[in-house]
Amino acid sequence: MNAIAAAIAVAIAALSASIGNGMVISKTIESIARQPELEGKLRMTMFLGVGLIEAVPIMAVVIAFILVFR
């Protein structure tokens, strides 16, 4: 039962992260289309945001492993 709960938690974290990544990337593309001269700064900020968003499902996997194998 713990394994199923951990799998559901990881799945929800991954789904949420993918939605967040899509929103960040789409808004960055819109911003670059409006102001192409800021492309470098916007891209760097986007990569930072995507990296932080991707940290959430990684932490969820680690917590799930801790809960399953304790």
C-alpha positions in Angstrom: 0.0 0.0 0.0 2.9 2.4 0.7 4.3 1.8 -2.8 1.0 2.7 -4.4 0.7 5.9 -2.3 4.3 6.8 -3.2 3.7 6.2 -6.9 0.6 8.4 -6.9 2.5 11.2 -5.1 5.4 11.0 -7.6 2.9 11.0 -10.5 1.1 14.1 -9.2 4.4 15.9 -8.7 5.6 15.0 -12.2 2.3 16.1 -13.7 2.4 19.4 -11.9 6.0 20.0 -12.9 5.2 19.3 -16.6 2.3 21.8 -16.5 4.5 24.4 -14.8 7.3 23.9 -17.3 4.8 24.3 -20.1 3.5 27.5 -18.7 7.0 28.9 -18.1 8.3 28.1 -21.5 5.2 29.4 -23.3 5.3 32.7 -21.4 9.0 33.0 -22.2 8.4 32.4 -25.9 5.6 35.1 -25.8 8.0 37.5 -24.1 10.8 36.9 -26.6 8.3 37.5 -29.5 7.4 40.8 -27.9 10.9 41.9 -27.1 13.5 40.1 -29.1 16.3 42.2 -27.7 15.8 40.6 -24.2 16.2 37.0 -25.5 19.4 36.2 -23.7 18.1 37.4 -20.3 14.7 35.8 -20.7 16.3 32.5 -21.8 18.6 32.4 -18.8 15.7 33.2 -16.4 13.6 30.5 -18.1 16.3 27.9 -17.6 16.6 28.9 -13.9 12.9 28.6 -13.5 12.6 25.3 -15.3 15.5 23.9 -13.1 13.7 24.9 -9.9 10.4 23.4 -11.2 12.2 20.2 -12.0 13.6 20.0 -8.5 10.1 19.3 -7.1 9.5 15.9 -8.7 13.0 14.9 -7.9 12.4 15.7 -4.2 9.1 13.8 -4.4 10.9 10.7 -5.7 13.5 10.9 -2.9 10.8 11.3 -0.3 8.8 8.4 -1.9 11.9 6.1 -1.7 12.5 7.1 1.9 8.9 6.2 2.8 8.8 3.0 0.9 12.1 1.5 2.0 12.2 2.6 5.6 
